[in-house]
Amino acid sequence: EVQLVQSGGDLVQPGGSLRLSCAASGFTFSGSALHWVRQASGKGLEWVGRIRSKANNYATAYAASVKGRFTISRDDSKNTAYLQMDSLKTEDTAVYYCTRPNAGNWFDPWGQGTLVTVSS
Amino acid sequence: EIVLTQSPGTLSLSPGERATLSCRASQSISSNYLAWYQQKPGQAPRLLIYGASSRATGIPDRFSGSGSGTDFTLTISRLEPEDFAVYSCQQYSTTPTFGQGTKVEIK
């Protein structure tokens, strides 16, 4: 079964840092890109960023709202991707999902989501 | 950035009725790179449709997608109790963006 399992959500103060993890199974993780998407309470989905495979030089891209503060990385030996979030703001409060892109960039499957709350 | 606008915001229908959801793009989406997702409270999105009209694996044939260019539609032919949820469209012609969602609620 193709699966993404997330961990790492927490309550953090503004200006703080947090790292989320996304562990993959059931497919060749090393050959796949991985995206992060977030959803604030009662709001729509917002693309956060992505990392491509080694064959594509682990290229990353980010939404303007997080560029320079968030960093996506991966460890193919552990079949895991990471979202490092620094200089967190209250507006970063959301459920964060990791997801795998398919042929184009439609997303399936999705991780179960993890809640990040930025508050003092 | 391509902005996706979904309408209506909320659709109140009864089981057995037909649901028609709209997704309009601010510019043409090439190669029909549009997907639809279903999301229930506390759950991750679930892929329903990709390529504007191709059903994902395991999705019942009461779900269908259509459209091209800037106007796309998700149709649920006969609503089942489990279909009451929020539906979002997503384009992947450029940097991915999502619509704000349409809630299908029980009338």
Interface residues (C-beta under 8 A of the other chain):
Chain A: H35 V37 K43 G44 L45 E46 W47 A61 A63 Y97 P101 N102 G104 N105 W106 F107 D108 P109 W110 G111 Q112 G113
Chain B: S31 Y33 A35 Y37 A44 P45 R46 L47 Y50 G51 A56 S88 Q90 Y92 T95 P96 T97 F98 G99 Q100 G101
